[in-house]
Amino acid sequence: VSDFAKTLSGASSTLRRALMRSLAVEHFAEFCEDLVAVFHETAPCVDGHLPEYIPALLDVDPDAFCFAVCTVDGQQFSYGDTDAEFCLEAVVQPLLYCLAVEDIGKARIDAHIGREPSGSAFNAFTLNKEKKPHNPMINTGGIVLCSLLRPDETPAEHFSFVQNGLRELSGDAKVSFNQPTYLSKREHADRN
């Protein structure tokens, strides 16, 4: 028993929690089966459309569909077209928020960005009564959030900080810059 206890003390946190039955999602396999069922229920939904205001994105496969989950204690699962590369677009907002909380703290973010829904479109340039973007998940909030991150660094240093932070937050997945999409957005999407 003491040898097992010594082995367990050196085990990874996830393994230790699994053996002690104290994982955040104890029945993770069943949880994942439920997610796969939801995936198959929602996959036939084709109500959306590609953004015509960003011409480079019109070449994206609209049928590519996947999801990934990672629990707070490291259990991971992904399903669907997980090898397909895609532009993060607005999906990056929660990741940028996490990066900013780690880098500058929530208090500094809250001093410049609100925390309430705007009631407007994601790309509307609106501010709340305190003259702040309504929240960090809409375009104005995301723009201000990025401006708060390492403002004294050069653009190259700033870009590397954000790119490396996103890579780390995504479990060391490939995070790159898509020049054609950037140029297309710069030319056609003045609210991004």
N, C-alpha and C positions, 0 to 999 in steps of 0.2 A: 504494500500500500504506500509506503513512504517513497519508493522509487517512482511509482505512478504520480504521486503528488509533486515530486521534483520535476518530472517530465512535463506535467501540466503547468507548473509555474513558468517554464520557459517557452510554452506554446504561444502561438499568436493569439491576440485578443479574440478574434472571431472563433478560432478553434476552442478556446477556453470557454467562451460563452455558449458555444454549441454543446459542449460536453456537460456544462452546468445547466443546460436548458434555460438560458436567460437571454436568448437573442431577441432583438426588437420585433422580428416577425418569426415566431417560433415554428410555425408550419409553413415555411417559405415555399416549398414545392407546391403545396396546395394553393397558396397565394398566387404563384406564377401560373398555375393552371387556370385560375380565375381570370388573370390578366390576358392569357391567350384566348380564352373564350370571349372576352370583351373585344379583343383585337379582331376576331373573326366576325363578331356582330357588327362592328363599325367599319370594317374594310370595304363593304359594298357602297358606303356613302361616297358619292361623287358630286356633291352639291357645290364644292368650291371651284375656284378657277385660278389659273396662274396670273400673277400681277402684270397686267399689260403696260403699266407705267414704268416697268423695269425690263426693257427688251431682252437683256441677257438671261433673265429667268424664264423666258418663254420656251427655252430649250430643255428645261428640267422635266424629268419623267413624272407626270402627275400621279402615276399609280404607285410610285415608291412609297412604302409605308412600313414603319417599324416603331419600336419603343424599347427603352432600357430603364431599369430600375437599379438603384443601389441603396441599401438600407444604411442607417447610421452606423451599424456595426460591420459593414463590409460585404453583406450578401449581395451578389450581383446576378442579374438575368437580363438578357436581351432577346428580341424576337422580331422576325420580319426581315426587311431589306437592310440589315445592319451594316453591310459593307458598302452601301451606296453613300458617296460623298454628297454633302449638301451645304448650302449657305445657311448659316445660323439665323440670319435676319433677326427678328424680334425675340426669337428663342434665347438669344444671348443675354437678354435683360436680367433674368434671375441670376445667371452666372456672374455677370458684372457686379450685381448687387452684393453677392457673396464675396467677391474679390475686394470690393470697396469696404465692406464691413471689416474684413480682416486687415486691410491696409490703413484705413483712416478712422474706423470706428463708426458706430451707428449714430452717435451724437452729432458728429460733424456732417453726416449725410442728412440727418433730420433738420439741421440748421439751414439747409439749402433746398431740400426736396420734401414735399408733403407725403402723406401716407393714406390718402383717401382716393376713391375712384373719381375720375373727372366727369363722367357722363358724356364725354365726347369721343370722337374717333381717336384711334391710337396715334395718328399723325397730326392731330389738331394742335396748333400752337396756342394753348390756353394755360393760364396760371390761376392758382387759387386766390382767396382773399388776402393771403399773406405775400402775394407776388412770387410764389414758388410754383414749380411744376407740381401737379397734383400727386404724382407718385413716380418711383423710379422704373416702372414697367411700361410707361408710355414714352414716345420718342423724345419729348422735351425733357422728361426726367432722366432718360438714358444719356442724353447729350450733356446735361449738367453733371450727372454722375461721372462720366468720362473726364470732364474738365477738372473734377476734384482729385482724380488719381494722378499723383506725381506731376503736378503742374510745372515744377522747375526743371524737369528733365527735357532732353531734346526729343523731337518727334520720334526718332528711331528708338531711343531708350524707352519712351512711353509705349510705343507699339510693342516692343519686346516684352515689357512688363506685363501688358495685357495679354499678349499671345501666350506667354509662359504661364501666366496665372490661369488662363482658360484651359490650357493643356493639363495643368496639375488638377484642376477641378473636374476634368473629364477623365481622370484615371490614366493620364499620359496618352490619350488618343491623339491622333494627328490633328493639329489645328493649324490651318494655313490661311493665306490671304488670296482671294480670288480677284485678280486684276480686272478681267472683263466685267464682272458684276459691279465692282467698285466704279469703274468708268461709266457704266450704264446708269448706275444710280446717280452719279455726280451730274450727268447730263440731263437726266429725265425726272429725278425724284428729289425735288427741292425741300421736302419735309422729312428727309431721313438723314 
